[in-house]
């Protein structure tokens, strides 16, 4: 089967590596355009090392791009982390169409930040979907899904890198095998269950300590490491990482610093407290919370935000 890999970054590279290890017939690689001032894409570098043709169109909405893709006579396009909008005129060119990875249990959490939001919302489970993309946003029929638990202290980083990344690489290979065998299902998504969230950006993750301690904990870990939950201290942004709930902490006003020690900075919220292990002051590095607190002259009783 003649396969085109379309993706970017570490996940795209890992999927390509997995396919080449199986001696799959990968005939070309499509990668996001280069960004000035940023290092080369790992998928692009690896594809070039393996002497594979690399294409980086800025848009997939032109007939010229469609015809160039058609010239490869592809049987399947495997989309491993694609951000650009790709229309059906491109998606349907391969003999068996295109399949795409999405890190949520569709139709839940459609959209670009589908790992952040389930954690922020306090959901106990999430997962991944391999689906047949169409002109909608994450709306195509589902081929297969894998479920993972979100632990009480899991972060965006741990859910992705420890769970959804390795599981996703395996799922793409499994989906390919199903397509080869002619056994790949097309399960329509239930629109009555669909949810959508847009980008999780800095303005969405400012901490409100008057919220419950659990909600604050979820917000910090759902934005850890990016975009990083934050508060304003002395007119500068302070980002928080490595959050845990603290049971039995002293009662304090929302945002009040209750403890500063080697374990971190313990801060009061509604109905409890949250400890953060690391902080990053504006323009600085991510460091132990006690170190940053000392640098900023924080003391017990100070209020964050």
N, C-alpha and C positions, 0 to 999 in steps of 0.2 A: 504494500500500500504506500503510495506516494504522499508523504506528510509534510506540511508546512507548519512550523512552530511560530506563533505570533505572541510576543510577550515582552517582558523587560525585567531588569534587576535580578536579584538572587533567585527568586522563585522561577522565573522564566529559564534561567540558566540551569537550575536543578532539574526541571522537567526535560530540557534538551539533553542533559547528561544521562538521565534515566532512559530516554529513548535510544540514544546512541549506544549505551551499554547493552541494549537488547538487539543491536544491529538493525534497528528500524530504518527505513528508507526516508530519511529527512532530506528533502530536496532544496529547501530554502528557509530562511529565518526573517521574520519581520519584527522590527524593533522600534521603540519610540524614538523620535528625532533626538539628536544630540542637543544638550543644553550648555550654552556658553558658561564657562566658569565651574562646571561640574565634571567629575571624572567620567571616563567612558563607561557605558552600560556594561555590566558583567556578562549579560547574555550576548551582546554584540561582540565583545572581546573573545568569548569562548567560541562563538560561531566562526569567527574569522580564523581562530587557531585551528579549527577543524575543516577549514577550506570550504565553508558553506556560503552560498550567496546571501548577502545581507541587504535588506531593503528597509528604508526609513522614511516612508511618505509622511508629509505633514498632515495630510487629509486622506481619507478613504472614500471620498464622495465624488471622485472624478472618474470618467470613463477610461482615462489613460492608466490610472492605477488598477482598475478592474482588468483591463486587457493585459497589463504586465503580469498580474497574478494568474490570469487564465493561461498565459504562455507556459507556465510550469506544468500544466495538466495535473493539478493536485487532486488527490482522492479525499483528503481530510485536512482541515485546518484546526490545529490544537491551540487554543487561546489561553495562555498562562500569564495572567496579570496584564490586562489591556485597559487603558484609561480612555483612549480616543474612541469617539463614536464610529462604529463600523456598520454601514448599511447592509441590507440584505442583498443588494446587487453584488457585493463582495463576498458576503458570508455564504451565499448559495452557489458560488462557482465550483468548489470541489465536488467531486462525484457524490460523496457522502456528507457534504455540508461542513459545518463548523461546530465545535464543542468548546465550551468556555468554563473556566473555574470561577466560582464566586464564594467568598468566605462567610456564608450564612446559610441557614436552612430556608431557602426560598419557598414560599413568597415572603417570608419574614426578612426584614432588614435589607430590602433593596437599597442600592445607593453606594456611594464611594467610601463610606466609613463604617462598613457593616460589621467590623470587629469591635470598634470603640463602643458603639451604642448599646449592644446587649449588656456589656459590663456596666456601663453607666446606669442603665435601667434596672440593674440588679437581677438580671436573668440568670438562672442556674445552669442553662444548657445553651449551646449554640452548635455550629457545625459548618459544613461546606456542601456546596452543590456543584455538580457538573451538569450543565444544561445546554440546550440548543438555542443560541442567541437569535433574536429577531430584531425588528426595528424599535422595539420597546426597551426600556431600561431594566434589565434583569428580569424580563417577563417571559422568556421562551420556555418551552417544555423542558422538564427535568429528566435527565438521564439517570443519575444516581446521586445519593446523598450519604454523608457520614456525620454522625453526631458526636460531640465532645462535651464534657462537663466544664463549667466555669467554677473553679474553686473559690473559696471565700476570700483569698488573697491573690488570686490570679490578676494579672495586668494585661493590657493590650499586648505587651511584649511576650509574656509567657504563653498566652492563648495562641498567638500567631506562631512564634518561633518553635515552641515546644510541642504544639498540637496541630494547628491547621496547616502549617507549612509542610511538615513531613507527611502528614495524612493526605494532604492535597496532591503531592507529587505521586503518591501511590494511587490515588483516585483517578488521576489523569491517565495513568497507564492502564488501570482496570477498565476505564471507559473506552480506551482505544481497543482493548481486547473484545469488549462487547460489540463495538462497531464492526470489527473484523469478522466476528461470528454471525453478524446479522441479528444480534439479540439486544441491541441498544434500545431501550424504551423511550418513548416521548410522552411523559406524563404531564398533562396540562396543569399549570399552577391554579390554585383556588384563589381567585381574585378577592373573595370575601374575607380571606385571611391575610391579605397583602399589607405590608407596612413599608414605608420609605422614610429614610433619614438622609439629609444632605451631609456635606462635609462637616466633620468634627474639627472646628477651628478654635483658635485661642478665645475668641469672644464667647464661645459656648461653654468654656470650662473655667470661668472665674468662680472661685469658691464663695459660697454664702454659708457662713458658719451657723446661721439661724436655722438651717435645714437639719434634718436628723443626722446623727453621727454616721449611720449606715449610708445615707445618701451622699454625704461628703466623702466617705471611704470609697464608695462606688465611683464617684466622679474622679477622684485622684487616680485610682488604679485603671479606670477606663481610658485615661489620657496619658498613661505612663508607658512608654517614654514620650509619646507625641500625641497631641500638641503640647502637653504638660499643663496640668491644672495650676492655677496661680492666684496669688493675692497681691495687693499693693501694700508695700511697707515703706513708709517714709518717702513716698512719691516714686518708688521704683518697683519693678515687677519682681516677685519672688516665686519661683516655680517649686512644686512639691512632688516628691517621688517616694516610693517604697512605703505605702500606707498600710497600717494595720489598725483594727479596732482595739480599743483599750477598755477592758471591763473593770469596773470597780474604781475608776479614776475619780479624783475629787471633782465636785461640781464647780463649774465656772461659767462665766458669761460667754456667750458665743464668740469664738475667736480668741479667747484668753489662753495664754501659754500657762500650762499647768506643771510642766516638767521639762527640763533640759538636761539630758544625760547621754551616755554612750549609745543608748538604744535609739535616741532621736529626740524629736521635739513633740511633746504631747500637747494637743490643743483641744479646747472644749468646743463641743457642738451641741445641738439640741438633743437631750437625753443621753449624752455620753461623751466620749472623746476619741480622737484619732491621733495616732502617732505616725510621724513621717521620718523615715530614716535618712533621707538625703534632701538637700536643698540646692537650688542654683539661683544666685543673685543675678540681676540683670547684667549681662556682659561678662559673667564669670563662668566657672566650671561647676559641674555637679559634684558636690562634696558632702561629707558627713554633716548632718543637720546641726549638731552642736558646734562644729567649726564655723559654719556660716553664721549661726546665731551669735557667736562670740564676736566675729568680725563686724556684725551689724549692731553690736551693743544691746542685743535683746536680753531681757531679764524676765523672771517669773512675774506674771501679772500683766505683761504687755499684751496688746490685742493685735491680731493679724487681720488686715483687711479693714 
